[in-house]
Amino acid sequence: MTYRPVVDRFAVVPPLDPPSAVLFVAVFAAAALLTARRPSYGMAALLVSTPIAFAHDVLGTTVTLEKAVLLGVLLGLSSYGGCLQLLRERPAPLLLGAFALLGVASALTAVDAVHAAAVARETLKVLEYAAFFVAAFLCYALDRNDALLVGALAAAAIVVSLSALAQEITGAPSGLYVGAAIVPRIAGILEGPNQLAGYCEIAAAALGAWALARRSALLDTALALTVATAVLTFSRAGWVGLAIVAAILAVSGGERTARALRGAIAGLVAGFAGAVAWAIYARTPGVLRASLEASSYAGGVGNRRELWEAAWRMWHAKPLLGVGAGNFELLLPAYGVFGVRTHANSLYLQSLAEGGILLFAATLAVVVAVLASLAGSRPFDRLRKASPWVVGAFAATLALALHQTVDFLVFYPKVGEAWWLLVGIAAAALASA
């Protein structure tokens, strides 16, 4: 049997069949009952199910495991009379207002859109992320079971990491093509290596913040695997994001940082040892991606230069409301990019192209609202004294905000949902404080 570092995988969402429908219904019912018993049980289910998805197609949309859990959690929360009043506590109103602005801006892009269905899909995605935020906020505000939630997040991170590291042996969905050598870029159960890097930033930020507070063998293991996995994605922006997370954790932890984050340091060493081994295999340090030169193989999804130029042309054509949310990938041929169907590889350029100045401003408003809510007026003092959830959410948000200048990570629900779950828990921790 010949080792193949890259194994092409075609993402085909199967139609919903009776056994899968029964599973989704059972998951929905279980999530509702567990949440009605203790909200933290529903929150833990959301953290574990988010990266798994198990997507199936029905009536032009997808049914996923985390959506079934979300609906069950929301139903379970309805058994707590008056819990919606908790959403009046700061910073929830500000963040919900930012969601409302983003949703309205997305919907208004339908004015000039060629594909109205794509606009509806992206607008509903904003509502979906808002629902994840609300569910996380209410669950944590009602039931602060930190040990369970940290364990659930650690378990999810370990599953994601192991699924990715296995692809070093079984073959990854994409790779670095360096001369005659091919080096795998692992993705695991995420959609691609850059998306995996984004998920790892979120997990490492939250788990690292908790390791500063109460280090454990489980956290050490999860951090080691998560950081090693992030390194082996060979995502340069992911590496920068990881460095940002480390910097924020160092500010929060002070002198105890190195001791508390031994698991993460071990993972960093192991990850870069693996990267160096691949460099030796390829007989070039080029696999370490120190150069900013674009890869000669883009995996069938174009390269950033042509995608960014297309996004810029779309914005110039319709500067106020853009070409329509979700329309970028469908209109690429009309703007000179053929044989490619993907996003703009930048959250900010995507929002500018699809929604013009209005959606771009709404996107910036969401990022600023989250960072301002978490950091407060005295960010350094808060980072040293706040709940680990707040520290982790701030680190993850800052890392994602910068990472997404060159990647569009929240386009993918597994990353977007994980981020908003963490922000929801952190916002509830602030409200409780």
TAFENNOR-V364943 format. One record per residue. N is the residue number from 1. RES is the residue in one letter. D_LAST is the distance of its C-alpha to the last C-alpha in whole Angstrom. Layout:
# TAFENNOR-V364943
((N,RES,D_LAST) (N,RES,D_LAST))
This chain:
# TAFENNOR-V364943
((1,M,58) (2,T,57) (3,Y,54) (4,R,52) (5,P,49) (6,V,49) (7,V,49) (8,D,49) (9,R,47) (10,F,47) (11,A,44) (12,V,45) (13,V,43) (14,P,45) (15,P,46) (16,L,44) (17,D,46) (18,P,46) (19,P,45) (20,S,42) (21,A,41) (22,V,41) (23,L,39) (24,F,36) (25,V,37) (26,A,36) (27,V,33) (28,F,32) (29,A,32) (30,A,31) (31,A,27) (32,A,27) (33,L,28) (34,L,26) (35,T,23) (36,A,24) (37,R,24) (38,R,21) (39,P,19) (40,S,18) (41,Y,22) (42,G,22) (43,M,19) (44,A,21) (45,A,25) (46,L,23) (47,L,23) (48,V,26) (49,S,28) (50,T,27) (51,P,30) (52,I,32) (53,A,33) (54,F,37) (55,A,38) (56,H,40) (57,D,42) (58,V,43) (59,L,44) (60,G,43) (61,T,39) (62,T,38) (63,V,36) (64,T,34) (65,L,32) (66,E,29) (67,K,30) (68,A,31) (69,V,28) (70,L,26) (71,L,28) (72,G,28) (73,V,24) (74,L,24) (75,L,26) (76,G,25) (77,L,21) (78,S,24) (79,S,24) (80,Y,21) (81,G,22) (82,G,20) (83,C,17) (84,L,18) (85,Q,16) (86,L,13) (87,L,14) (88,R,14) (89,E,11) (90,R,10) (91,P,11) (92,A,13) (93,P,16) (94,L,17) (95,L,17) (96,L,19) (97,G,21) (98,A,22) (99,F,23) (100,A,25) (101,L,27) (102,L,28) (103,G,29) (104,V,31) (105,A,33) (106,S,34) (107,A,35) (108,L,37) (109,T,39) (110,A,41) (111,V,43) (112,D,45) (113,A,44) (114,V,47) (115,H,45) (116,A,43) (117,A,42) (118,A,40) (119,V,38) (120,A,38) (121,R,36) (122,E,34) (123,T,33) (124,L,32) (125,K,30) (126,V,28) (127,L,27) (128,E,27) (129,Y,24) (130,A,22) (131,A,23) (132,F,21) (133,F,18) (134,V,18) (135,A,19) (136,A,16) (137,F,13) (138,L,15) (139,C,15) (140,Y,12) (141,A,10) (142,L,13) (143,D,14) (144,R,12) (145,N,15) (146,D,15) (147,A,18) (148,L,20) (149,L,18) (150,V,19) (151,G,22) (152,A,23) (153,L,22) (154,A,24) (155,A,27) (156,A,27) (157,A,27) (158,I,30) (159,V,32) (160,V,32) (161,S,33) (162,L,36) (163,S,37) (164,A,37) (165,L,39) (166,A,42) (167,Q,43) (168,E,44) (169,I,47) (170,T,47) (171,G,47) (172,A,44) (173,P,44) (174,S,45) (175,G,46) (176,L,47) (177,Y,51) (178,V,52) (179,G,56) (180,A,57) (181,A,54) (182,I,51) (183,V,48) (184,P,45) (185,R,42) (186,I,40) (187,A,38) (188,G,37) (189,I,36) (190,L,34) (191,E,37) (192,G,38) (193,P,37) (194,N,35) (195,Q,33) (196,L,32) (197,A,31) (198,G,29) (199,Y,27) (200,C,28) (201,E,26) (202,I,23) (203,A,23) (204,A,24) (205,A,21) (206,A,18) (207,L,21) (208,G,21) (209,A,17) (210,W,17) (211,A,21) (212,L,19) (213,A,17) (214,R,19) (215,R,23) (216,S,25) (217,A,28) (218,L,27) (219,L,25) (220,D,28) (221,T,30) (222,A,28) (223,L,27) (224,A,31) (225,L,32) (226,T,30) (227,V,31) (228,A,34) (229,T,34) (230,A,33) (231,V,35) (232,L,38) (233,T,37) (234,F,39) (235,S,37) (236,R,37) (237,A,34) (238,G,32) (239,W,33) (240,V,32) (241,G,28) (242,L,28) (243,A,29) (244,I,26) (245,V,24) (246,A,25) (247,A,25) (248,I,21) (249,L,21) (250,A,23) (251,V,21) (252,S,18) (253,G,20) (254,G,22) (255,E,25) (256,R,24) (257,T,24) (258,A,28) (259,R,28) (260,A,24) (261,L,26) (262,R,29) (263,G,29) (264,A,29) (265,I,31) (266,A,34) (267,G,33) (268,L,34) (269,V,37) (270,A,38) (271,G,38) (272,F,39) (273,A,42) (274,G,43) (275,A,43) (276,V,45) (277,A,47) (278,W,47) (279,A,49) (280,I,51) (281,Y,52) (282,A,53) (283,R,54) (284,T,52) (285,P,49) (286,G,49) (287,V,46) (288,L,44) (289,R,43) (290,A,44) (291,S,46) (292,L,44) (293,E,47) (294,A,47) (295,S,48) (296,S,51) (297,Y,50) (298,A,47) (299,G,47) (300,G,49) (301,V,46) (302,G,47) (303,N,46) (304,R,43) (305,R,46) (306,E,48) (307,L,44) (308,W,43) (309,E,46) (310,A,46) (311,A,43) (312,W,44) (313,R,47) (314,M,45) (315,W,43) (316,H,46) (317,A,48) (318,K,45) (319,P,43) (320,L,41) (321,L,40) (322,G,41) (323,V,43) (324,G,41) (325,A,38) (326,G,39) (327,N,42) (328,F,42) (329,E,44) (330,L,46) (331,L,48) (332,L,48) (333,P,52) (334,A,52) (335,Y,51) (336,G,53) (337,V,51) (338,F,53) (339,G,52) (340,V,49) (341,R,46) (342,T,42) (343,H,39) (344,A,40) (345,N,38) (346,S,35) (347,L,32) (348,Y,33) (349,L,37) (350,Q,37) (351,S,35) (352,L,37) (353,A,40) (354,E,39) (355,G,37) (356,G,38) (357,I,37) (358,L,34) (359,L,33) (360,F,33) (361,A,31) (362,A,28) (363,T,28) (364,L,27) (365,A,25) (366,V,23) (367,V,22) (368,V,21) (369,A,19) (370,V,17) (371,L,18) (372,A,16) (373,S,13) (374,L,12) (375,A,14) (376,G,13) (377,S,16) (378,R,16) (379,P,16) (380,F,17) (381,D,15) (382,R,12) (383,L,14) (384,R,14) (385,K,11) (386,A,9) (387,S,9) (388,P,13) (389,W,12) (390,V,11) (391,V,14) (392,G,16) (393,A,16) (394,F,16) (395,A,19) (396,A,21) (397,T,21) (398,L,22) (399,A,25) (400,L,26) (401,A,26) (402,L,29) (403,H,30) (404,Q,31) (405,T,33) (406,V,36) (407,D,34) (408,F,33) (409,L,31) (410,V,29) (411,F,32) (412,Y,32) (413,P,30) (414,K,29) (415,V,27) (416,G,26) (417,E,24) (418,A,23) (419,W,21) (420,W,20) (421,L,18) (422,L,17) (423,V,15) (424,G,14) (425,I,12) (426,A,11) (427,A,10) (428,A,8) (429,A,6) (430,L,5) (431,A,5) (432,S,4) (433,A,0))
